[in-house]
């Protein structure tokens, strides 16, 4: 079993829909990261969180430490949100990240 | 600031050839990482460095060597390339402990697509 599991692997939705991507992990963590990889390949960090909830524009990330689960939500989705969203965790006492395999999101106009 | 840059962007090697990938960052970050990304798999850590002159093995270090002679540069070497090393390679950097809450925020380079035939 991978340390970090994402679901779904692929998601296609209509423009305007509310999107949820899930991440479950199996180890104790210091922080969880959400990253976005654009079709051109570049990777950018969206959120780094260790508790509660963070919001940036239309993106919201939540984490439940007890359940070892995080969700990334996108409100009012837009075709430019089409990308691969990657969850990664940093376990306690570690400088390294362990990555999920990503969720490929496609938003249709 | 240029952020994190990688050279080259693309490279084709024959089996047995050697090459060095260069990662440079201008953010004065302490930590630097080399990852590879393969279809259907998450990013996997090859080697990393927590400061100038230090390196450590990651999840998949075999067949690769690294050096961090200057704080801003992190080099990844392939001594004898194999087809299994065909991949997209990403470099990343993080501020390190002096960055406080952002110590481990990752900043990625644009990637290097390497094909070994």
Interface residues (C-beta under 8 A of the other chain):
Chain A: X2 X4 X30 X31 X33 X35 X41 X42 X43 X44 X45 X48 X86 X88 X90 X95 X96 X97 X98 X99 X100 X101 X102
Chain B: X31 X33 X40 X41 X42 X43 X44 X45 X48 X50 X58 X88 X90 X92 X94 X102 X104 X105 X106 X107 X108 X110 X111
